[in-house]
């Protein structure tokens, strides 16, 4: 009887050890999958991370919120934009401004939301971009009403700037 009891206990310990290893490996695979899943949604200047429910966390690179997220995990304060992300994903961050900045960001363009929620776009390095940063809103303005992300009005100094931005 004692022999069978020892064998049973040994088998249970072995099963627990194997299950623990499999669980740890599954956790590593899930973490790797989350990183791989967020890669297609990466944008310059932003850190993105897909969670297990398919939601996308978004933080500006170098922000205090990102450092806290990496150190402590999901923050208590969360704002969400349901269905607004790539492929209809829910976007989550600590500030709505982070989500808005992520949504309007496109490679090669300076983007900015004005106080009325309109989207200003300029190709990086263009003289109009430099003038906008130095002097503010230019007199000459071209607009595309409700053509931008989230139905925003897109404004620039040239039609070509807007068309190139919207083409991406």
C-alpha positions in Angstrom: 0.0 0.0 0.0 2.8 2.4 1.0 4.6 1.6 -2.3 1.5 2.5 -4.3 1.0 5.7 -2.3 4.6 6.7 -3.0 4.3 6.0 -6.7 1.0 7.9 -6.9 2.6 10.9 -5.2 5.6 10.7 -7.5 3.3 10.7 -10.5 1.3 13.7 -9.2 4.5 15.7 -8.6 5.8 14.8 -12.1 2.5 15.8 -13.7 2.5 19.1 -11.7 6.0 19.9 -12.8 5.2 19.2 -16.5 2.1 21.3 -16.3 4.0 24.1 -14.7 6.6 24.0 -17.5 3.9 23.9 -20.2 2.1 26.9 -18.5 5.3 28.9 -18.3 6.0 28.1 -22.0 2.5 29.1 -23.0 2.9 32.4 -21.1 6.1 33.1 -23.0 4.4 32.2 -26.3 1.5 34.5 -25.5 3.8 37.4 -24.6 5.7 36.8 -27.8 2.5 36.7 -29.8 1.3 39.9 -28.3 4.5 41.7 -29.3 4.3 40.3 -32.8 0.7 41.2 -33.0 1.4 44.9 -32.1 4.3 45.2 -34.7 2.0 45.8 -37.7 0.4 48.8 -35.8 3.7 50.5 -34.9 4.1 54.1 -35.8 7.1 56.3 -35.4 7.0 58.0 -32.0 4.6 55.5 -30.4 4.9 52.3 -28.5 2.0 49.9 -29.1 1.2 46.6 -27.4 -1.7 44.2 -28.2 -3.3 42.6 -25.1 -4.8 39.1 -24.9 -8.3 40.5 -25.8 -7.1 42.1 -29.0 -7.1 45.7 -27.7 -4.1 47.9 -28.6 -2.3 49.9 -25.9 -0.8 53.2 -27.3 1.8 55.5 -25.6 4.1 58.2 -26.9 7.7 57.0 -26.9 9.6 58.4 -23.9 6.5 59.4 -21.9 6.2 58.9 -18.2 3.0 56.9 -18.8 4.9 54.5 -21.0 7.7 54.0 -18.4 5.0 53.3 -15.8 3.2 50.8 -18.1 6.4 48.9 -18.8 7.3 48.9 -15.1 4.0 48.2 -13.4 1.7 46.9 -16.2 -1.8 48.2 -17.0 -2.5 51.6 -15.3 -5.6 52.3 -13.2 -6.5 55.3 -15.3 -7.5 54.2 -18.7 -9.2 55.9 -21.6 -10.6 53.9 -24.6 -11.6 54.6 -28.1 -13.7 51.6 -29.0 -13.3 50.3 -32.6 -11.2 53.3 -33.6 -7.9 51.4 -34.1 -6.6 49.4 -37.0 -9.0 46.6 -38.1 -11.6 48.0 -35.6 -9.5 47.4 -32.5 -10.2 49.2 -29.3 -7.4 51.7 -28.5 -6.4 52.2 -24.8 -4.1 54.7 -23.2 -3.9 56.9 -20.2 -4.8 60.1 -22.1 -7.2 60.7 -25.0 -4.5 63.0 -26.5 -2.2 59.9 -26.9 -4.9 58.0 -28.8 -5.7 61.1 -31.0 -2.0 61.6 -31.8 -1.6 58.0 -32.7 -4.6 58.0 -35.0 -3.5 61.0 -37.0 0.2 60.1 -37.2 1.5 59.1 -40.6 5.1 58.5 -41.7 6.7 61.6 -43.3 4.1 64.1 -42.0 3.9 66.6 -39.2 0.3 66.4 -37.8 -1.4 68.6 -35.2 -4.9 69.0 -33.9 -6.1 72.6 -33.3 -8.4 73.7 -30.5 -11.4 72.9 -32.8 -10.3 69.4 -33.5 -9.2 70.1 -37.1 -6.1 68.3 -38.4 -3.2 70.3 -39.7 -0.8 68.3 -41.9 2.6 69.2 -43.5 5.3 67.1 -45.0 8.3 67.1 -42.6 10.9 69.6 -43.5 8.7 71.5 -45.9 9.0 75.3 -45.7 5.3 75.6 -44.9 5.8 73.2 -41.9 8.7 75.4 -40.6 6.6 78.5 -41.0 3.6 76.9 -39.2 5.9 76.0 -36.3 7.4 79.5 -36.1 4.4 81.7 -36.9 1.3 79.6 -36.4 -1.6 79.1 -38.7 -0.9 80.4 -42.3 -3.3 82.8 -44.2 -3.4 80.4 -47.2 -5.4 77.3 -46.2 -6.7 74.4 -48.1 -9.3 72.2 -46.4 -10.9 68.8 -46.9 -14.0 68.7 -44.7 -14.5 65.4 -42.8 -11.8 63.6 -45.0 -9.4 62.8 -42.2 -9.2 60.1 -39.5 -12.4 60.1 -37.4 -14.1 62.4 -39.9 -11.8 65.3 -39.0 -11.3 68.3 -41.3 -7.8 68.2 -42.8 -6.0 71.5 -43.4 -2.7 72.4 -45.0 -1.3 75.1 -47.3 -1.3 72.9 -50.4 -3.8 70.4 -51.9 -0.8 68.1 -52.6 0.0 67.9 -48.9 -3.5 66.8 -48.0 -3.8 64.3 -50.9 -0.4 62.7 -50.0 -1.4 62.5 -46.4 -4.8 60.9 -47.2 -3.3 58.5 -49.7 -1.2 56.8 -47.0 
